[in-house]
Structures are given as C-alpha cells and as structure tokens.
C-alpha cells in the first residue's frame, strides 16, 4: 500500500505588550527604560499526517 502525506504549515506571532495600564506613559517608559514595549516570538508549526491509500 502507498502512503500519502498531508502537510500543513501554520505561522503566527505570540506577542504581548509590556505596559502597566494604571500608570502614565511617562511612568511606564521610566520604569521599563529601553525594554521594547511590544515583544513577541515567531512560531512555526508543521503538521505531517500520513495516510495509507487503499
């Protein structure tokens, strides 16, 4: 029997914002200094599903 593979690639960015909403913009920048306000991680997921062909 032959095997067929179904492949799917998903790409996304898991991002978050470093910010304290109760503080002013000046307080946030003073506390966080040069830390990026928005940061994230690029994620790639590869699905590989084998299936037998009858």
Secondary structure, DSSP 8 states (H G I E B T S, - for coil): -EEEEEEEEEEEEEEEE---TTS-HHHHHHHHTTS-SEEEEEEEEEEEEEEEE-
